[in-house]
Amino acid sequence: MSDAAPIRARRRARRRAAALVLLAAGLGVRADATLRDPTRPPVLAAPAQARAAHAAVWRLTSTLISPQRRIAVINRRTVEAGQRVDGAVVVWIGPGRARVRHNGREITLHLLPGAVKTPAGRAAPPEREGGDP
């Protein structure tokens, strides 16, 4: 009779498994249902929302100051004073800095420290007291 106990236990386990399968089918769980992968990054916002979210972020990556012109690279676009970049107007460009105006507010952008290069034999221009022009 000791052999009958394991057989009954297996039968009970099979019945429970069958009941769970039927219950899951009754709850609308489908075999082709896709599960969310917890390792995937969150779903990105719609393109228009994403552009609006990133429009208020400006990155200054380069400035060129010469007697003829002043150019800055902001958000991978080459711009001069007076031009627009991602919703802001470039107000001023200086060595290693640029100032933009967005929604009536002026924001000064800076290159990373140590990224400002000057021609050999010339010192970097001194910082002005009280900020830019």
C-alpha positions as CSV (number, residue, x, y, z in Angstrom):
1,M,0.0,0.0,0.0
2,S,3.0,2.3,0.3
3,D,3.3,2.3,-3.5
4,A,-0.3,3.7,-3.9
5,A,0.5,6.9,-2.0
6,P,3.0,8.3,-4.6
7,I,0.7,7.4,-7.4
8,R,-2.2,9.3,-5.7
9,A,0.1,12.3,-5.1
10,R,1.1,12.4,-8.8
11,R,-2.6,12.2,-9.9
12,R,-3.5,15.1,-7.5
13,A,-0.6,17.1,-9.0
14,R,-1.8,16.4,-12.5
15,R,-5.3,17.4,-11.6
16,R,-4.1,20.6,-10.1
17,A,-2.0,21.4,-13.1
18,A,-5.0,20.7,-15.4
19,A,-7.2,22.9,-13.2
20,L,-4.7,25.8,-13.4
21,V,-4.5,25.5,-17.2
22,L,-8.3,25.6,-17.5
23,L,-8.4,28.5,-15.0
24,A,-5.8,30.5,-17.0
25,A,-7.6,29.8,-20.3
26,G,-10.8,31.0,-18.7
27,L,-9.2,34.3,-17.5
28,G,-8.2,35.2,-21.0
29,V,-4.5,34.3,-20.9
30,R,-3.5,33.4,-24.4
31,A,-0.6,31.3,-25.5
32,D,0.5,34.0,-27.9
33,A,0.3,36.8,-25.3
34,T,3.5,38.8,-25.1
35,L,5.1,39.3,-21.8
36,R,6.9,42.6,-20.9
37,D,10.7,42.1,-20.8
38,P,11.9,43.7,-17.6
39,T,15.4,44.3,-19.0
40,R,14.1,46.5,-21.9
41,P,14.3,50.3,-21.5
42,P,11.0,52.2,-20.9
43,V,8.9,52.9,-24.0
44,L,9.9,56.3,-25.5
45,A,7.4,59.1,-25.7
46,A,5.7,60.0,-29.0
47,P,8.1,61.9,-31.4
48,A,6.4,65.2,-30.8
49,Q,6.6,64.9,-27.1
50,A,10.2,63.7,-27.3
51,R,11.2,66.8,-29.3
52,A,9.4,69.1,-26.8
53,A,11.2,67.4,-23.9
54,H,14.6,67.8,-25.5
55,A,14.0,71.3,-27.0
56,A,15.0,72.9,-23.7
57,V,18.4,71.2,-23.6
58,W,21.3,72.9,-25.4
59,R,24.9,71.5,-25.6
60,L,27.7,73.7,-26.6
61,T,30.4,71.6,-28.2
62,S,32.6,74.1,-29.9
63,T,33.2,77.8,-30.5
64,L,35.3,79.6,-33.2
65,I,36.3,83.2,-32.6
66,S,38.0,85.1,-35.3
67,P,38.2,88.8,-36.4
68,Q,35.7,88.0,-39.2
69,R,33.1,85.9,-37.4
70,R,32.0,84.1,-34.2
71,I,30.5,80.6,-34.6
72,A,29.3,78.1,-32.1
73,V,28.3,74.5,-32.4
74,I,25.1,73.9,-30.3
75,N,23.2,70.6,-30.5
76,R,25.3,69.6,-33.5
77,R,24.3,72.7,-35.5
78,T,26.7,75.5,-36.5
79,V,25.2,78.8,-35.6
80,E,26.0,82.5,-35.4
81,A,24.6,85.2,-33.2
82,G,21.0,85.9,-34.1
83,Q,20.3,82.4,-35.5
84,R,17.8,80.0,-33.9
85,V,18.7,76.6,-32.5
86,D,16.0,74.2,-31.1
87,G,13.7,77.0,-30.1
88,A,16.3,79.4,-28.7
89,V,17.9,82.5,-30.3
90,V,21.7,82.7,-30.0
91,V,22.5,86.0,-28.4
92,W,26.2,86.0,-28.0
93,I,29.2,83.8,-28.7
94,G,32.5,84.0,-26.8
95,P,35.6,81.9,-26.1
96,G,34.2,78.7,-24.7
97,R,30.8,80.1,-24.0
98,A,27.6,81.1,-25.8
99,R,24.4,82.7,-24.6
100,V,20.9,81.7,-25.8
101,R,17.5,83.3,-25.1
102,H,14.5,81.0,-24.7
103,N,11.1,82.1,-23.5
104,G,12.5,85.5,-22.4
105,R,15.2,83.8,-20.3
106,E,18.9,84.0,-21.1
107,I,21.0,80.9,-20.5
108,T,24.8,80.8,-20.8
109,L,26.3,77.6,-22.2
110,H,29.8,76.6,-21.4
111,L,32.3,74.1,-22.9
112,L,33.6,71.4,-20.6
113,P,36.5,72.7,-18.4
114,G,39.8,72.3,-20.2
115,A,38.1,72.2,-23.6
116,V,38.9,75.8,-24.5
117,K,42.0,76.0,-26.8
118,T,44.0,79.1,-27.7
119,P,46.6,79.6,-30.4
120,A,50.2,78.8,-29.4
121,G,51.9,81.7,-27.8
122,R,48.7,83.5,-26.8
123,A,47.1,83.3,-23.4
124,A,43.4,82.7,-23.0
125,P,41.4,86.0,-22.7
126,P,40.8,87.1,-19.1
127,E,37.4,86.5,-17.7
128,R,35.3,89.6,-17.4
129,E,33.9,90.7,-14.1
130,G,30.1,90.5,-14.0
131,G,29.7,88.0,-16.8
132,D,29.4,88.4,-20.6
133,P,28.4,91.5,-22.5
